[in-house]
Structures are given as C-alpha cells and as structure tokens.
Amino acid sequence: MTKAELIDVMAGDARISKAAAGKALDSLIKNVGKSLKKGDRVTLVGFGTFSVVKRKARTGRNPQTGESIKIKARKVPKFTPGKGLRDKL
C-alpha cells in the first residue's frame, strides 16, 4: 500500500476529505520522527511501538572487492508490532 492509497482509505473510513487525511498522516509521521529524535518511544496500543536502538561499530565487507571496512556506530529506528497487529496476521 502506498501513502496515497493509505490516505484514500483513511479519508473513506473517517468520512473526511483526502486533504484532511493527508494532513493527519503527515502530522503523525512528523511527530513520530520528532519523538524518536529526542530518544522517546512512541506506543500505539494495539498497533505497535516505535523506538530507537543503538548499533555498535562493527567490521563489514565490501561485496565487490572483499575488502574489510569499518562501519560506524549509529542509531536506527525500530518497530515492534503490538499484540493486536500480530493477531491480525
């Protein structure tokens, strides 16, 4: 499902305009990103939890040359599905 398709479905389910649904979805995405940037977790009961995890520095391999490369430590987003979402699958 694309963002445009999701907006169409949201607009139909909530009986609002596509523009309003688009603004709501954009606001959700923006604010989840802001919270994760601050280091907070975002929990949507029945859907899942967005969080930030730290990856340690490690040694990788360039697949073209086989040469070892150093990969820096970094923070990455993580999504853990909630029970409600898992049960639907």
Secondary structure, 3 states (H helix, E strand, C coil): CCHHHHHHHHHHHHCCCHHHHHHHHHHHHHHHHHHHHHCCCEEECCCEEEEEEEECCEEEECCCCCCEEEECCEEEEEEEECHHHHHHC
